[in-house]
Amino acid sequence: MAFSPELIAELEILALFDLGNTQEGLKVHHSAAPSAIAATQRLHDKGLITLADGGYLTSLGRDAAEHAQGLLTILKVGEAV
C-alpha cells in the first residue's frame, strides 16, 4: 500500500494536534489550502475529529494522531544528522 497525496494530507492534519492538551482543538479556515480543507473533511467523515473544519480529536482520532506523530518522530531521527 502506497501513501497517496490524500493520505499524506490527512496525516499532516493529525500531526498538528497537540496531544499534550486535550482542551486544544484545531480550526481549518476556508482560506487554507484546498488539500487541507479536504483532508479535514475526510478525517471528520472517518470519525477521527469532531467537526468538518477541525474541532477536537475523537477517541479513535487520538489513537490515530498518536501513531502518526510517533511515526514522524521515528522517521525524523535520521534527519538531525
Summary of the structure (lengths in Angstrom):
residues: 81
radius of gyration: 12.7
end to end distance: 28.9
largest distance: 38.9
contacts: 197
relative contact order: 0.17
helix: 57%
strand: 11%
